[in-house]
Amino acid sequence: MSDDRNHTSGQLFDYSAQRRARERANRLDGDRFLEKAALEGVIDRLSAVTRTFEKGLWIGDAVPNEIQPFANNWQRAEFDAQEVLKTADGPFDLALSLFSLQGINDLPGALIQIRASLKPDGLFLAALLGGNTLTELRQTFAQAEIATRGGISPRVAPFADVRDLGGLLQRAGFALPVSDVERLTVRYRDFYALARDLRAHGFTNVMSERSRRFLRRDTLAALLQHYAGHVAEDGKLPARFDTLFLTGWVPHESQQKPLKPGSATTRLAQVLGTDEHRLKND
C-alpha cells in the first residue's frame, strides 16, 4: 500500500490545499473568465429584484466593484477550517457567494449558517460549479490511470446536480428556492492550456484523498492520448463548465404562498377559452 494520500481528515476537501490553490491563483492573476461569467449571472439575477438592500454579506475574497451598488453597506466573511461562518454586525438582508462554497464539505450545514445570518425576507444568491463540469477531463483521467496503474485515484472533484442543490436550499429553510444552470464549453489548443486556466481560477485538485505524487509520465501520455479522442472539428480540446446559480429567501409573511390543493376557483378550460368535456367511463 502506498502512503501518498491523506487519510486523516475524513472529509472530501482539504481546507489547507484550498487556501494554497486560492493564494496561487491570486499570484498568477490570470484571466478568470469563469468568475467573470458567474459574476454577470449573479448581477443579472440581482438586477431583477426591485428593492434596495441595506446590509450585504459577501462570502469570499474582496467584494467586487460591480457588486457594491446592490447594498449600502458590505461585510466580507468566509468559512474557516472548521467550516464556521464568522460574521459580525449582522443580521444581513443580502448574502452572496461566488464559488466560495465550492470546497465546502458540509454544504447543508453551510447553507443553514448563511440562512441564520440573514433577516426575514433576506436574499441569498450563490454561484458554484456543478453538473457535468469537466466531464471530459474526469473520463480521460480515469481511462489513463486504469491503463497505466490498474486503478483510479481522486483527480476531479464530484459536482452537485442542479436539482439536488434546489433540495438543499429547502432543507436549509429557504423559501422560494430556485436553482438553474448556465453551460459553457471552452475549446483549448492543448491539455496544458486547460491546466493553466484551472490553476488561474484556483480550481486544482484539493481533495483530501488526492495523490501527493507527481503524475507519472506514462499516465500523462495515456491521458493526452485519451483526451485527443474528444477533439472537435476545429482540432481543439473541449472542456465543459456548468455554473449553477442558487437563489433562496428567508421566509417572511409577505412572501407568496402556494395555494392549497383543490382551492382553485377558476377551471383551466375557462382560462384557455375552450370547452370542457367529461370523459366517459368504459
Secondary structure, DSSP 8 states (H G I E B T S, - for coil): ----S--SS-SSB-HHHHHHHHHHHHHH----HHHHHHHHHHHHHHHT--S-EEEEEEESSS--TTTGGGEEEEEEE-B-TT--B---S--EEEEEEESTTTT-S-HHHHHHHHHHTEEEEEEEEEEEEETTTTHHHHHHHHHHHHHHHSS----S-----HHHHHHHHHHTT-EEEEEEEEEEEEEESSHHHHHHHHHHHT-S--BTT---S---HHHHHHHHHHHHTT--TTS-EEEEEEEEEEEEE---TTS-----TT---S-HHHHHT---------
